[in-house]
Each structure stands twice: as C-alpha cells, then as structure tokens.
Amino acid sequence: MALASLGASSATAQGVDTTCTLALTKTDPATVNVAYPDEAAIYWVGAYQGVPGTRLRITGRYPHARYFSFNVYDNAVRPIDAIADVEIQPDAGSMNPFVDGASRTAENRDYTAFIDFGPIPEQRAPNTIYTGTGQTGPNFSGTFILRTYIPDKGLDETGGVGLPTITLESTAVDGGRPSDSACKGLAKPPVPGVAQALADGAFPFQPKGLDAPGQPTPKWIKFRNLVQVYNRVVTDNPFFDSATEPLETAEQAGGNGGFLSNIHNSYVYAMLNRSYGEVSITRMKVPSTPDTRGGVATMPTAPLRYLSMCTNEIASQRFYACATDDQTTVGADGFAEYVVSTKASRPAWATSDCGFTWLPFGSATENVLVLRHMLPSAAFPEAIQRAEIGKEVATMGDYFPATRYLKDGEQPACRATRQSTGPSLGLPPSTKPGRCTSRRSFTIRLNRRFRSATVTVAGKRVKTRRGKRLRAKIVLKGLPKGTYRVRIVGRDRKGRKITTVRTYRTCVKQAASSKRGSKGARA
C-alpha cells in the first residue's frame, strides 16, 4: 500500500477505508470464543501497523447500548490504551448519550475518534488513543477492539447504528469526516448452538489428582496478567499450593492485563473442580447498575456501569455462559447467590423463583468462574479496580465473592428476592425517607393433601398450626418493596414428598376499599 500518497488529492486525503475487516473479524461464540470473553459483549477486531505519518480515523454514531469502547493491544495481547464511550466528545451539533442524565434517544449522536501510532504524550489530543507506548517499551503493531455491551432490546449488535467507519489516513492532511463505509451494515453470519451445546454437555466425570486445578474451598483472586493465570492453573491446588507464593515474582514481571482484557474492566476469578463437588454456590453483595436494556430515555446514574459472572473453560478460554447484572437474581438483603453445576446435576431449587442464579459448569472436569466490574464511580470504593491482589476482601468487603461446594443432598432454603423495576435486578434496597415498607401479615392454608409440612419464609422456618387444614402465619411487616417466596415442603398421607413455592409481593397498590372509600393502599 503506497501510504506516502495519502493526501495527494481530496479523494485520497480521506484515506483508505478498512471497515470491512471489522465485520469479518467479529467474534462469534461458536468460532471465535477465546481469551475469556463475556457473553453479553460483541467484539469487532482490527489490526494496526504503526507506520509513521499515518493514523486511523474512526467516525460513527453512539450506539443505543449499555457501553461501548475502543481498546488497543500489543502483540502479547496486553492492553495499551483505551477510550470509553463517556470519554468520547461528540461532534459539533451532536450529544453523548452515555453521560449521566443525558438523553439516550437523541437523533444527533455522531463522534470522531483517532488511533495514533505514536507514544502517549503529556497532553493528549481529544478523542485519541495511542499505540506507541507499550508496557515494556516502544510498540509498533498489534490489534484494536471495538466492544459493545447489551444493545437495547430489539436492536442489532451494533446498537442500531451500524459499524463505525475506520479510515487509514495521513496525519499531514485532515481530510475531514469521510462518507459512511459501504461495510457499515455488513455482518458475519452467526453459527448458533455450539456454545450452548458445550454448556449443556458434560464429559464423563474423571476424578483428578491433587495436582489438578482448584481447591476444596475455591480461592478468588484479582486478575493481573497471563503469567499469573498460568501460575495459578499449575499451582492453585493442594499438591503445588506451596509454590504459588514463590512464583508471584514472575507474575509481577508479566505486566498488566492479557487475554485481550478490557482496560475498563477489572476481574476476580476462581477455579472450580468437580472432584470437590458437583454443585457450588457463590455468594456476594451486588451493586446497582444502570438499567438500559429496555431502552430508557435518559442515562441512569449508578455506582457501577456493568457486572457479570461467567463460567469459562480453562484450556480453550471459551465461555460456557454468563449472567449479566440484569440477569442476576438479587436477594432482599442485596446479595446474589450463583449456583454452578452441570445441566444433569442442576438442583431443582436452583432457579430465580427460589432466589438463585444458575450457570452451567460446562463439559470439562474443571473450569474458571470470572466476575467483572466495569467503570466504577467514585461512589463505589469497593470495586475490584481498587482492590490489591491478595488483599481483595479488605477493599471489597461483602462485594468479594465467596464460594463453597455443597454437600450431597444439601438443599439451601429459597430466598426472599428484591423486586426489579425493569430488566435490571441489581438495584440496592432503598433507604430514602418516604419509601414503602410492608404492612402485610396473613395466614395461609395448605392444601388438604399435606399431612405434615415445613414452611419457610426467606429461609426462616415458620410455625405451622393444625386444624382441618394445616395453617401458617406469614409476617412480611417492615420488609422493603419486593417479591418474597414461601417454601412449603411436606408429606401426604402416603408419605410422598410434596414441595410448593408461593410468591407474595409487598408494597403493591391494593384495590379500592368500599368501606374506606380510599384510592387504595400499599401493603
């Protein structure tokens, strides 16, 4: 390519359109599912060669989505620089819909960004990321990635705006904003079903020795780099455990990030092994996140932009499945509990109705569980980004996950869950004055089939009373607005086990009372 000729005329001043490579390199769970990706993210990958006197111009429209960004990487797939949606200044006459409180439906939403092949200067140019400053010295080539997370419901993977136009141009002449690329709407055909088949399947269980990845009590640690992961895969087990700490010096020499990690995310991970249990449960507190999937009109303010929990295969790095923040069931206490097992071993109680979020273990005997935090605000000091490796719990507190394997036959009680105000279930309990607390207290009568029964509310046992039918008093007084589940486990006259779950909501507007003549009350 004769790059020196760029700028020789008005036509060539606008450079060479390279957008089509993005469409062809879009990741797909069936064909390009590596580097521990997130199921909710769509990735478009391009390559760059740092030729002096050239740069990449990116012109596009802000997508209707939870998040988008550009990251640049070196040849060791470590991140060098990045720019997030909220950091990209809009073109004249346009607005950035990712700013807190901004309109997400604005029609004028154009932006222009640049990938500069030089080193990072003391004073950055607006909307520009740089590839020339590597983690260990000058950098001259690598890849860049466009990410989009959770497009609004009903829109395509680009968030309804098509791909941005990527133009290789000369830095000597500013050719201005080019016309949209002919490949703007090009999409690589998907290959559906492969990831789901791997998630649902399971190879025959083969007990592993003490040198297999994982511990009887899984250990969570903040992700640092590739060297750290390789060290933990080899030594995070009862046999080599004593070697983990001595090898940490090598981890520190491996730089920051890897596996094409996103600069705007931080991660903690733990290795699981079916040798220690077929079912594991992970508990942690969940911060609130902006609810955008349904297409809200303005950008909500939240302490964290995005959260997900994923199960990944260690060897191939592919994801089996991920639960995003708005797919996570959150208890009335603000905690989430993730249950991981093979599909065949999935407990009957591992459902959102019972207060749990289930994820498939996958087909291997061991896997890795990955938790992501994205773009925390100053109002969230417990974010992974602010934690020190090896001392994560000191910073994260209850937001740091804890995992254990369930004993054979163990059946946790169903949990009271928080009511969602939309697709996102990650909303913290309100402490603002004037918000509703429940006044509900009532008696339930059990089906005549029950000869004996145990009744629990949010995991706490409730006394049952006998009569013509078994009865139990349910007290929801003082609880915040939410959905609460009552679990009934009993036996019929033939000794057969019966299990039922009833759901009750608090702070729901009641029908008008004819006696009081009121407009309705909230209970």
Number of C-alpha atoms within 10 A of each C-alpha: 6 5 16 12 13 24 19 11 11 13 12 16 21 22 25 18 20 16 22 19 15 26 20 16 16 21 20 20 21 16 13 13 18 19 17 21 26 26 22 15 16 21 25 19 19 21 14 19 14 18 13 14 15 22 22 24 27 22 23 21 23 30 28 29 24 22 23 24 19 24 26 28 29 24 12 14 18 26 26 24 22 21 18 17 21 16 15 18 16 21 17 10 8 16 20 24 24 24 16 15 12 15 17 24 14 15 11 16 20 19 22 20 22 20 25 21 23 20 16 18 9 6 6 10 13 12 18 20 23 24 29 20 18 20 16 9 9 13 21 19 19 20 20 26 22 19 19 23 23 23 25 20 13 11 16 13 21 26 23 17 17 20 28 25 25 27 21 22 25 26 17 11 17 13 19 12 15 17 10 17 20 12 19 19 15 15 17 12 10 12 11 12 11 13 21 16 14 21 23 16 17 17 11 9 12 10 12 14 11 16 16 20 26 27 21 16 15 23 18 20 22 21 21 19 19 19 20 23 17 12 17 24 20 17 21 25 23 15 15 15 16 12 15 17 12 9 15 14 11 12 20 13 12 17 17 19 23 21 17 21 21 24 21 17 17 22 22 23 21 26 25 30 24 22 18 19 15 21 22 21 20 19 18 19 19 26 24 22 24 21 24 24 20 14 18 16 14 17 20 18 15 18 18 20 22 25 22 20 25 23 29 29 23 20 12 11 17 22 28 28 24 23 21 21 25 23 16 25 30 32 29 23 16 19 20 26 25 23 25 25 20 23 17 11 12 18 17 8 16 22 16 18 19 25 28 24 22 25 23 25 35 27 20 21 22 20 24 22 24 24 24 20 20 22 19 23 13 10 10 16 14 20 26 26 21 14 20 14 13 10 11 22 19 12 17 21 13 16 19 23 25 17 20 19 21 16 12 9 7 10 12 12 17 25 28 23 27 25 22 16 11 14 14 22 24 31 23 18 16 12 9 7 6 7 10 18 18 19 16 17 11 10 11 14 15 18 11 11 14 19 17 17 22 15 22 21 20 19 15 13 14 16 13 17 13 11 7 8 14 18 18 19 15 17 15 19 13 12 16 22 23 21 20 26 21 24 24 19 15 18 16 15 11 8 11 10 13 14 11 11 14 13 12 13 18 22 19 15 11 11 11 12 11 8 6 8 8 10 11 13 12 15 18
